[in-house]
Amino acid sequence: MKNFTGKTLRWEWREGVIELTLDHAPANEIGTAMLMELEKFVAVFGVLAPETSVCIIASARKSVFSAGGDLRELYATAAAVPEKDRSAGVRAFLERIHAVMNAIDAAPFVTIAAVHGACLGGGLELALACDMIIADKMARFAFPELRLGFIPGFGGIPRLKRDLGNAFVRDLLFTGRTVNATRAQAVGLVAQLAGEGEALRIARSTAAQITKYDAVTRAAAKKFMKPIPHEELRREIDLFCELFTRPAVMAALKKFVEDSGPMPYLP
C-alpha cells in the first residue's frame, strides 16, 4: 500500500521516498485513532523497504508538528474504569505505541522528521525515533510531562540519552521549558536548521541526496550507529504506569482537560 489517506494522517510514495503527513485537528495529538493508523503505516514497511530510501514525517497543521499524546482521551479513558484497572489500560496503549516507535527507529530506510511549530511530549518522541530532525527555525521542543506528574512515555528519555548529553536531557525534562530550534541544533537534537516554512523542502532535498547511495551500506551503517535501547524502553513503561496510578496525576489531568486556554499543552 504505497498511498493511504486516513482520518489522522496520510502517506504517499514517489521515487523512493515516502512522505507521512500528520493531519489531525487540532494539534496532531497521538491517541487511539492516530495510533491505529501509525500501526497500518509501519505494517507496510516490509513491502516498501526494497523500493524506499527515505521516509519523511511532516505535519499539515499550521503551527504544530505534534502536541504529543492525546491527554484528553487519556483522562477520559482512565476516569471511565476502576482505579485498579487503570494501569493495565495505560500499559496496553504504551506497548502498542512503543512497538510503532521501535519500528520507525529501526526502519530499513532513513527517516527524517521535518518539524515546524510546537513539537512537544509524544510529538518530540516521534521525532526522536527518526534518524534526523530537520527543523524550521521557529520550531519549539519540550517535554512538559513532569508538570502533570508523569514522565514521557513513548520512548523519549532512552532515545534522548542515546543521542545527546545528559545535561541537556535533564534540563529539558526537569524544567519542562520549550527549547528553540537554534539551541536544539547547537546541542545536536536538530541535524539541520531551515528557514521559516522551509523544513519540508530541505527534508526533500536531503532525501534526494540520500537516495544516491547504496542501500545495503546505508542500512548497515544505521544499524551500527543507532542501537535501540530496548531494556530502558521497557523500564520506561513500568515507571510511567507506576507514576500514572497516583491520584495526583488524575487531578492534574482533570485540570488540563478543563483548561479553556487555546494551547493548554504548552508549559
C-alpha positions, -999 to +999 in steps of 0.1 A: +000+000+000+021+029-013-005+055-007-030+059+021-054+086+034-068+081+068-086+102+094-054+114+112-026+110+087-018+101+051+012+088+032+024+090-003+053+071-021+072+086-050+106+079-065+120+061-035+107+085-008+076+080+013+061+111+030+040+106+060+019+137+068+002+141+102-031+158+099-053+155+130-071+186+144-064+205+164-027+197+171-018+162+159-024+146+193-014+110+193-044+090+207-060+057+197-071+070+163-036+081+152-020+050+168-042+027+147-031+045+115+005+046+125+003+008+131-010+005+095+019+026+083+047+005+100+029-027+089+038-019+052+075-013+059+083-048+046+066-042+013+080-006+009+116-013+020+130-027-012+119+004-031+123+030-004+154+050+006+139+077+028+108+084+049+099+120+057+074+126+086+058+161+085+027+179+096-002+195+077-012+215+108-001+252+105+016+258+138+024+224+152+043+192+144+026+174+172+015+185+207+021+149+219-002+123+235-039+129+235-043+138+272-080+144+270-085+109+257-061+095+283-081+112+311-115+101+298-103+065+293-087+064+328-117+080+345-141+055+330-125+025+346-119+015+383-087+028+397-073-008+400-077-013+362-061+020+350-025+008+349-034-022+327-051+000+301-023+025+300+003-003+297-016-018+267-016+016+249+021+022+257+032-012+245+014-005+212+029+029+207+064+016+217+061-011+190+054+017+164+082+039+176+106+010+177+096+001+141+103+037+129+135+037+149+147+005+132+132+012+097+154-002+069+155+032+053+165+067+066+138+085+085+136+123+086+113+144+108+105+177+091+095+198+121+078+232+123+059+248+152+054+231+185+070+196+189+060+185+224+059+154+245+049+125+224+054+145+192+091+150+202+093+113+210+081+106+174+107+129+160+134+113+182+125+079+167+136+093+133+172+093+122+173+130+116+154+161+126+152+190+102+136+220+119+121+252+109+139+280+128+106+288+146+102+252+159+100+246+196+107+214+215+097+204+251+089+176+274+061+191+297+050+158+312+065+163+347+041+191+354+013+166+351+030+141+374+044+115+350+073+111+325+074+109+287+060+075+279+066+070+242+104+062+245+117+098+248+141+095+277+160+064+265+163+079+229+174+113+242+200+096+264+212+076+234+216+106+212+225+135+234+244+145+266+227+140+299+230+177+308+206+187+281+183+158+287+179+167+324+173+204+316+146+195+291+129+170+314+131+187+348+121+222+336+095+214+310+106+246+292+105+249+255+138+249+236+141+269+204+154+253+172+187+272+173+196+257+207+183+223+197+207+223+168+236+235+190+232+205+213+227+180+184+190+174+186+184+190+153+205+180+123+197+209+100+181+243+106+158+255+079+143+289+073+107+296+084+084+274+064+113+256+047+117+224+068+098+201+044+116+215+013+150+210+030+140+175+041+131+166+005+164+180-008+182+159+018+162+128+008+172+133-028+209+132-017+204+101+005+188+081-024+220+083-044+239+059-021+240+021-017+210+008+003+228-021+019+256+000+032+232+027+044+211+001+063+242-015+079+256+019+090+222+028+105+220-004+125+256+000+137+252+037+147+217+036+162+211+007+186+176+006+201+177+008+239+152-020+245+158-026+282+155+011+291+124+014+270+107-015+289+117+002+322+102+035+310+068+018+305+070+003+340+079+037+356+052+055+336+025+030+348+037+033+384+035+071+383+003+073+364-018+054+390-013+082+416-044+104+425-022+135+419-019+126+382-056+122+377-061+156+394-035+172+371-051+157+340-085+169+351-072+204+354-056+201+320-089+189+304-108+217+320-083+244+308-101+266+284-069+282+270-061+279+233-029+259+239-030+242+273-003+218+263+023+245+263+044+247+295 
